[in-house]
Amino acid sequence: MSNYLDQIEEQLAELTERGAHRRLRARRPAFGGSGGPRPPRRRSSEVFAVVAGVAVAAVVVAIIVLNVGNSPRHATPAASRSETATATTTATSTHTSATVPGKPTGPVSLPIPGNFHPQSFTAISELTWWVLGAAPCSFVGLQPPCGAILRTTDGGRSFIALEAPRASLAGRLSTSGYSQIRFADLRDGFAYGPNLYATHDGGATWHPVDVGGDVSDLAISDGEVYAIVSPPPGSAGQLMRSPVGQDQWSTVTAAGRVSGGLWALGHEVLAQSASGPGYGADLLVSDDGGASFGSVPAPSPGLPCDFQSQSPPLIWAHCATGTESGVWYSSDFGKNFASVHGSGAPPLPNSAVFAAASNTTAVVGYNQLYRTGDAGTTWTPVGPSGIVQWAYLGFTDATHGVALGYVGSVASGNERLYYTTDGGQTYHLVPFQ
């Protein structure tokens, strides 16, 4: 019964968020300056509407409690998919979480660490984000820095701090700990790079997950989480997956040896092969959730790429070329790529970052951001000044996205989060306190 009520709670939270989303879109102002997105305060009529909505939700829950004993149980989408999967897999790890009497079953709000600086970002909607950053270690035996996780459900207007994995925050050369964060929904999240940690209670608790190697990349789609796992030195990387709500990881054998370039949306999955030198010359393409893969030439053979799409078969690719990075575009789900690093953007280093907002709009940059609205034919400078290096770009939809950049010098204490509500035309600083 507790699981059923948890599902109802999630549904009510989602409905509340959708309502807030609609209200916010209806009255979203144009934000300016460096204060970040700050919509006006709710009017009294809106407050009354929210209170009434809470009352109705309470009545609904009461009715459900009275009738749950006579209601049929239904399999979750994740369970249905795992029972009918056709790919040949090998199970490697299983974890079942248990409810401890007297222990909170949801995330507990913690004080936001002073001088918080972001390192990794994830979102499940334009309003609900999580941000990972450095914080002092509060557990004996951990090597600082440790991680802190902040969550917002109102598009960055306010944040709360959640529990983080009890492990050190990993740097570029670290062999343990974690450096990145991803959430699938309000309950299921993953911290990784190089180790893997999971939560299935919204961040109230985290536990390590053994997948037999280091996790270098992770993507979530259609109730599944995919990861590129590098076993001990000398072994090829492999693509693994698990239902998001369970730690039942298995090898996606149809992919063979993989190296990077992981991307997933719906049943579409992309990864670069590990055949040949470097990252291999081939791009592995699946349209059935990893049950089978085809092989097509990669845009920049033997070098790493970042693939993104908002609506396949249109695929963007940002790849290293040896001395500079380039942008490519495919209209046939990766079978053919054409260079679209058009006029207006200067040559960029391999370490430049990239994000696609739509089939025609994307942003790329290193210490200056450049935006295209015509599928790469022309690029225009955008973004705030004073950034010495951009570390991350991402979009949650065609208009909302974020950028992580270093101010002054490349140091963890100088990283800042910026938010866009107009498809990357302007970015605004997001304060955390």
N, C-alpha and C positions, 0 to 999 in steps of 0.2 A: 504493500500500500504506500510506503514511503517513496518508492521509486515513482509510482503513479502521481503522487502529489508533487514530487519534484518536477515532473514533466509539465504539470498544470502551472506550477510557479514560473517555469521558464516561458511557457506560452503567454502568461499574463504579462511577464516582463517584456517579452517581445512586442506584444500588442501595445503596451504603454510606450515603448520606444518608437514604434511606428507612428503613434499619435503625436509624440513629440517631434518626430521627423517631419510630419506633414505640417505641423504648426510652424516649425522653424523655417521650412521652405517657403511658406506663405508670407512670412514677414521677415525674411533674411535681409539684413541691411548690407550695404557695401562697407567692408572693413578696410581701414587704412592704418598707417603708422606701424609701430612695432609692438603694439599691445596684443596682437593675436585676435582670433575670433571671439568677440564678446557681444552676443545678442542682448537686446534690452531686457530688463526684468519683466517677469510675468505680470500682467494686469490682474486686478482682483477677480475679474470674471474667469480668467484662466485658472487661477488658484481654486475657485469654487468648482470648476469643471474637473480638475484633478482630484479634489476631495470626493466628489460624487463618483468619479471613476473608481477610486479605491473602495468606496462603499459597495459598489456593484460587484467588484472583484471578490470582496469578502463574502457576499451572498452566494456567488457562483461557487466558491470553494466549499462553503457549508453544504450546498446541495450535492456537490460531488462526493463529499465525505459520507453523506447519508446513502448515496447510491453506489459507491465504489464496490461494495461487496457483491452486487448483482451485475456488475459490468464485466464484459468479456475482456481478457487481456490480449493485446496485439503485439506482435514482434516489432522491434524498432527497425528503422530502415537499415542501420548498420548491420544488425543481426541477419536480416533478410539477404543482404548482399553477400555477407560472408558465407552463408549456407549455399548460395547458388553460384559462387565464383567458379570460373572455368579455367583460370590460369593454374599451372602446376607450381605448387609452392612447398616450402619446407618450414615448419614452425620452429621458431628460435627462442621466443620469450613469451611468458604469460604472467599477468598480474591481475589479481582480483582485489579490489578495495573493499574494506569492511567498515561498517559504522561502529564507532566506539561509544558506549553509553556515556552520556554527559559531555561529549565532545561536540563543538559546533560543526554543523554539516555544510556550512557555506563559508565564503571568505570573510575574514575579520578585518576591518579597516585599521591600519596602523598609522603612526605619525609619518608624514612625508619627510624623508631625510633632508637636512639642510644642504644647500649647494648641490642639488641633484642635477646631473648632466646625462642626457639620453645617449644610448648606444645602439639600441635596436627597437623597432616599431612593428606593431601588427594591428590589424583592424578587422572587424567582421561587418562593419557598416560605416557610414560617414560619421555617426555619432559615438560609436563604441570602439575605443582603442585601448591598447596596452603599450606601455613604454618601459623598456629595461634600461637601467643605468647603474652606476657604481654607488656603493654605500659602505659604511664601516661594517666590519664583521662582528656579529653578535654571538657567534658560536665558537667554542673553544676548539683549537686545532686547525682552523681554516686560515689559509694564506690570503691576506688582503690584496686587492679589494674584493668585496663580496657584492652581490647583486641586490638591487631594489626594483620592484615592479609597481608601476603606477597604472591606474585604470580610470578612464573617463567614460561616462555614458551620455554626455551632453556635448560632444564635439569639442572638448578641450576647455570648456568654461570652468570646470572644476575637476579635481583628481582626488582619488584615495590611494593609499599605499596598501599593497597586499603582501602576503608571505612570498618569499622567493626560495628556490632550491638551496639547501644547506651545502653549498659548494662555492668555491672561489669563482669569481668572474674571470673568464679566460681572456688572455691577450692574444696577439697575432701568433706568437710562437709557443703558446701554452700547450701542454700535453694532457691536461685534465681541466675539469670545470666546464663552463658553458659561456657562450658569448651572444647568442641570438635567442629570440622568443617568437613563437607563433601560437595563435589561438584559433580553434575551429568554431567555437561557439562560447556561450557564457560559462560552460563547465569544463570543457576539454582544451587543454593547452600543452605546449611542449617547449622546453628550453633545450638548446643543443649547441654543439660546436666547441670542443670535440665530443664531450659526453652527452648522453641523452637523459632528460628528466621529463616526467609527465605529471599533470594534475587532472583529476576528473571530478573535482568539487569546486571549480571556479578559482583555484589558487589558495584554498584553505590549507591544503597539504600538497607536497611534491614528493616524488620517489624516483630513484634512479632506475633506468631500464637498460638491460644488457642486450645489445643487438649484435655483439661479436666484433665491434670495431668502432672507429670514429665516424661521427655523422658530420659530413661536410655541407650538406644542403638538405632542405626539407620543404615540402609543399603539401597543401591540404586542399582536397576537392571531393565533392560528392560523397561525404561521409567517410572518406579514406584519407590517411596520412601516408605520404610517400617520403622516403629518405634515401640519399646516397650514402652508403656505408663503406668505409675503407677498412678491411680487415688488417691483421698484422702486416708489417712491411714485407714486400715480396708477393703479396696477393692482390688480385685485381679488385677494383671496386664493384659493388653490386647494388641493384635497386631493390629496396625492401618496402613493405607496406603493412598497415594495420588499420582496422576500424578505429575511428577517432576516439570512441568511448571505451576501448579495451586495449590492453597492451599485448596483443596477439600478433607479433611481427613475423613476417614470412618473406622469403626471397621471391621476387618476381623473375622467375627463371627465363621467361620469354625475352627479357631485355638483354640477357647475356652480360658481358663486362661493360660497365659504364664508368664515366669519369666526371661528368658535371652537366651543366645546362639544364637542370631539372625544372620543369614547368608542368602544371596540371590544371585543367578546367573541365568540369563535367567528366565525361569518359575519355577526354583527350589527354594524353600524356606524352611529353617530350623529354629526351635525355640524350646527351652525347655519348657515343660509344667510346670504349677504351681500346679499340683496335688501332694499330699503327702507333707512331710516335706521338707524344704529347696527349692531347685530348682526342686523338683519332680524327679520321677524315669524314666520318658519317654521323648523321643525325638519326636517332631512333624515334619513330613516330608510331603511336598507338591511338586508335579511336574506339577501343573496347575496354578501357580501364586497365590495360596492361596484359590482357589475355594473349595478345599477339602484337608484334612490332614489325613495321617495315623499315627499310633503311634508305635514306636519301643523302646526297652530298651536303655537308655542312657549309654555311656561308663562308667561314674562314677555316679551312681544313687544318687540323692539328693544333688549333688554338681555342681557348675557352670563350663561350658565348653566353649571353643572357637572353632568354626567349620570353616574350610577353605577348598576350592577346586579350582583348576584351570580348571578341566574338569570332571564333574560328569560322572559316578557314584562313582568315587574315592574321598573319603572324609577323611580329616585329622581332628583329635580332640585333643585339649590340655585342660586338665581338672585338677581341684583340686581333691585331694584324701583324704583330712583331715589333713595330715601333710606335704605331698609333692605333686608336680604336676607330671602328666604323659602324654605321647603322645600315641595316638591310631590311627589306620588306618582302613578304611573300603573300600572294593572294590565293594560293592553292595548298594551304596547310603544309608548307615547308618543302614541297617538291621542287620549287624553284625560288631563289632569292635574288633580288636586284638591289644594288647599292642605292641608298637614298640620302647619303650624306651630302645634301645639296648646298646651295649658296647661302652665305650668311654666317655659317659656323666655321671657325678656324680648325686646323688639325688639333685633335685632342689626344692625350696620352691613353695608354691601355687601362689606366686606373680610373678613367672617367666613369660616371654613373649614368643610368638611363632608366626611364619609366614611360610606359605608354598609357595614355588616358583614354584613347579611343582608336578607331581604325585610321583616323587622320591626324590625331593630335598626340605629340610625344615631347618629352623634355630630356636633354642630355647636357652634361657639363662636367667641368673639373673645378676651376675657381670662378667660373662664370657659367650660368645656366643659359641654354638656348632652347627655344620652343618652336615647334612646327605645327601648323594647323592645316597643312596641305600634303600630308603623308610624306614629308621629307624633302619636298622640292625647294622650300626656303626655310631659313631658321632665323629667329629674332632673339636678341639678348633679353633676358628676364631675370627677376629675382633680386634680393637685397645685395647691397655692396658690403665689402669688408670680409667676405668669406675667402679663406686661403685654400680650402679644399672641400668639395662636397663629398660626403661619404655614402649617402643613400638617397634614392628617390623612389616614390611609390604613389599609386593612385588607388582609391577604393571604388571610384566610379569615374565618369567622364569629366566631372567638375571638381571633386574633392581629392586632395592628395597631400603628401608631406615631403619634406626634404630635411636631411640631417647634414649640417655643415660645421666646420671648425672656424672660429673667429680668432684672428690674430696669429695663431700658430696651431700646428697639428698636435694637440694634447687632449687627453680625455676630459680635463676640466674646461675645455674651450668648445665642446660640442653643443650645438643648439638645435632645437626642433622648430621647423617652420611649416605653416599650414596654408594651403591654397583652396579657395572656394570657387575659382573661375577657370579651372582647367590648366593651371600653371602660368597664367598671365601675370599674377602677382602672388607673393608669399609673405606671410606675416608671422612674427615671432610668437611662440606659444610659451607663456610663463607657467611654472608648475606650482608656485606658492603665492 
